[in-house]
Amino acid sequence: MDTLMKRLLLLASLMLGCTFVFADTLTLKPGHPESYVVKKGDTLWDISAFFLKDPWRWPKLWGANPQVANPHLIYPGDRLTLVFIDGVPRLVVKPHLSKSPAGRVSPKNGAIPAIDLSLIQPYLLHNRVVEENWFEQQPMVMGGESESRHHVVSDIVYVQGELTVGDKFGVYASGREFANTDGEALGLEAILTASGRVVESGPISKVELLSSLRETKAGYRLLPIEDDSLMSAYFMPSAAQLTAPTTVLASGIDVRAMGKFDVVYIDRGDIDGVETGQVFSIFKEGDVVVIDGDGVPVPPNDRTRYEKMLAGISADNAVQMPDLYRGKLMVFKVFEKVSMGIILVNERPVRVADKLTIPDSLIASE
């Protein structure tokens, strides 16, 4: 009996080990090129998409290459060649050299980025998620020198509270109140409307608006522009590690269906272990098909009220369909209980309540 148990344990260990190896194996895209010359406007994500099924895994593709110790230092004109080191695919860089004695000529735009940040730039300061009570305690816009109720660039607005001359602030409007499926409050959306600089201090300070994304009104709040409201210029993508249920909480601009390069909120944040650069796979939960009294499957849209009730209380006549793959997103900003991500791969429209999962565990099914 002991010998049999040892064999079973050994077999289980081998199977588990194989699972880990498979999950960590790079999958090359069919028909991939053997080499690629970097062009102006390329990103590491774009280049990896020529070679890999999962382009967000470019750090592993280049991770063992000493010539690309800093993979963000790759320039237009460099030739990347696919090689295999100990059976693992790697990209080797061959720098573009000028024929003149000047040596390497770097383009004015410098090294290519991991991801084109111009796609995310509009969201760098637009949105924050803050604690509602804290937000209501911040300095409030009372009005302005202009008779208009709407204030724009170069206008002077009056702000309640004694502020320091020269300090810069973001002006934020109150947005949506976020809560998870259990009703727990996750924070208040704060939407950036303008930036401003304090030009006069007193019980009612004066702030000159330096930029304007939308009109500023009385009742808006001033928040300091802190590091956590900015975003790193460089991301090292990694697989999300969360095992707790995670979902798409809301769209960045409050639309029903989202696609590539749209921004979404997710219902996990810093306290849950979410970090910038983490990549999630997005899935729509599979439908539940009910078997009616005649043994015929009834899809959700065709159910009677009675069949809907049965689907909710009984598993005997309800069959769960597989989850439907939507795409992938990468987290670029993390708050306490909420994070923001940008959709980078989109095969089907993404919607609120879609499930987010660890991508590596699903390579085989995608």
Secondary structure, 3 states (H helix, E strand, C coil): CHHHHHHHHHHHHHHHHHHHHHHCCCCECCCCCCEEECCCCCCHHHHHHHHECCHHHHHHHHHCCHHHCCCCCCCCCCEEEEEEECCEEEEEEECCCCCCCCCCCCCCCCCCCCCCHHHCHHHCCCEEEECHHHHHCCCEEEEECCCCCCECCCCEEEEEECCCCCCEEEEEEEEEEEECCCCCEEEEEEEEEEEEEEEECCCEEEEEEEEECCCECCCCEEEECCHHHCCCCCCCCEECCCCCCEEEEEECCCCCCECCCCEEEECCCHHHCCCCCEEEEEEECCCEEEECCCCCEECHHHCCHHHHHHHHHCCCCEEECCCEEEEEEEEEEECCCCEEEEEEEECCCECCCCEEECCHHHCCCC
